[in-house]
Amino acid sequence: MLPADDVELGARLRALRTERGISLRALSAELGISPSALSQMERGSKRPSVTRLFQILTVLDVPLSAAFGDPAGSDAAPAEPVVVTRAGEVPELSLGNGVTYRSLTPVPVSGAEVYETVYPPGSSSSQDTEYLRHTGHEMGTVTSGTLTVEVDGERYELGPGDGIRFPSASPHRIHNAGERTAVAVWINLR
């Protein structure tokens, strides 16, 4: 796996912001964080949490795949009918709390993003008990470990083979309260 380095992720976030003509101060105000904190993320000296990354991408109106370097979620069809991505070529985002996202689609798929998410023990999709909200729908299935998914104030404990689906606009967060790493396949539909 090729980890997306913090500097590369920050540069992509900065490029997405500037392409949309949004100033650092305007975006930080929209996110409710200091311009300094956002600047640190864009320089790669501070790693965003899952929640913060989704908040940034939601305000910029781009899919998660844009953080992997797919230009604004391009839906372009591949030139070849078969595309194979080898394990060592798969981009991975390592976010705050040690949570990682690994793309499971070798090329962008219109309206859908498929990821393997890894949550170390004690990790969470959010900082300071924040809830995440964005456009679309989410569905996921835990493949190992256990995850607690909170949606609209309801808690769902998911173990291997358990799945969940919910509207992404509903306030939600994911947490691994277990003693071992949890892995899930997650699909975001826009």
N, C-alpha and C positions, 0 to 999 in steps of 0.2 A: 504494500500500500504506500502511496505517496502522500505524506501529510501535507496539507495546504499550510504553508507557513504563515505566521501571524502578519508578517509584512506584506505578503501577497494578498491575503484576505483584506487587510486594511486598504491596500492600493485599489482593490476591486470596489470596495465600499466607497472610497473617495471618488473614483471614476464614475460610478453610478450616480452619486450625488451631483457631481459637477455636470454630467451629461444632462441632468434634469434641471440644471440652472438653480439649484437650491444651495444657499450659503450654509456654511458650517453652523453659524449662529441660528439660522432659521430651523435647520434640522434638529439641532440640540434642544431648541425651545419646544419644538413639536414633540420630542421624546421625553422632555422633562428632566434632562440631564445638563451638566455644564458643557460649554463648548470645549473646555480642556479635556473632559472625559472622552468626548467624541473624537477630538483630535488625536488622543492617545490610541484609540481603536484604529483610526485611519493610518496612523504611523506604524502600527503593529506592536506598540509597547504595552498595550492593554488588550486582553482577549475578551470579546463580548460573550455574555451568557447566551444560551439558546433563546431565551425570551428577548433579550436586547437585539440579537441578530434579526429575529422575526419582526420586531418592532421597526427596526431600520428598513428592512426590505418592504414591509407593509406601507410605510410612509412614502418610500420611493416607488411603490407600485410595481415591484418586480418579484418574480418567484425565487424560491430558495436556490434553484439551479444557478441563478446569477452570481451567488456567492462562490460557486465552484468555478466560475470563469465563463459560463455560458452567457454570451452577451444578452442581457435582459431577457433570458428565457426563450431564446430563439426556438421557433417551431419548425425550422427548416428540415425538410426530409433529407436523410443521408443520401449521398451520391450512389452508394452501393446498397443492394437489397439486404445484405448480411453484414452486420458489424459485430466484431468480437473484441471485447476488452479483456485483457489478461489481468490477473490479480495484482501484479505489481504496477499496473497502469491506472488503477482506480483512484480517483481523487477522494480525499478525506478531509473533513473539517474537524479540527479539535477545538472545542469551545470551552467557555468557563465551566468550572466544576469538573473538568475532565470528560465531559460528554463529547462523543464523536458522532459525526454523520458521515456515512460513506454512500456515495451514489451507486445505485444498482441498475441504472439505465445507461448503456454505452453511448447513446445519443439522446438528445431531448425528445420527449414525447409530448405532443400538444395536450395541454390541460392537466397533465399528471406528472408528479415527481415521486420516485420510489427510492427509499433510503434504508440502509441498515443503521440503526441507532444503538449506541453502546453507552450504558449508564453505570459507572463504577458505584460501589457501595457508598451511600450517603449523598450521591449527586442528585441534582435537580435541574429541570429545564429553566428554572427561574432563580433570580436573586431576591433576597429579602421577601420571600413569599409572594412575589408578583405573579399575576395571572397573564397569560398570553391571549391575544385576540388578533385574528387576521381573516382574510377572505378565504372562501372555499370550504371544503370538508376534509376531515382527516380520518384515516382508519389505520389501525395497526394491529399486529399480532406479535405477542411475546414468544421468542424462540428459546430463551433460557433465562433463568433467574425470575425475579418478580418485580413488577412495577406498580406503583399506585398512580392512577390517573384521576385527577379531579376535574370535573366538568360541571359548571354552574353550581358549585357548592356540594356536589355529590361525589363520594369517593368510590372508586372501583379498583379492587385488587386483582391484578392480572398475573397469572402464572403461565408456564409454557403451554402453548396452544390456544390460550385465551386471546380474544380479539375485541376491539372496540371501534365504533364509528361515531362521529359527532360533527356538528357544524363548527368550523374553526372560529366563527365570530363569537361563540360561547366562551366565556372566560375559562381557561384551562391551564393546567400545569401537570408535569410528570415528575415523579420522584422515585428513587430506588432506596427504600428503607431497609432492604435486605443486607445480608452479609456477603453476598457474592455479586459479581457483575451481572447486569441484566442486558439482554440483547433483544431487539425487536425489529421487525420489518415495518416501516412506516410509509404510508402513501398520502400525499397531499394532492387534493384535486382542486383546481382553480376554476 
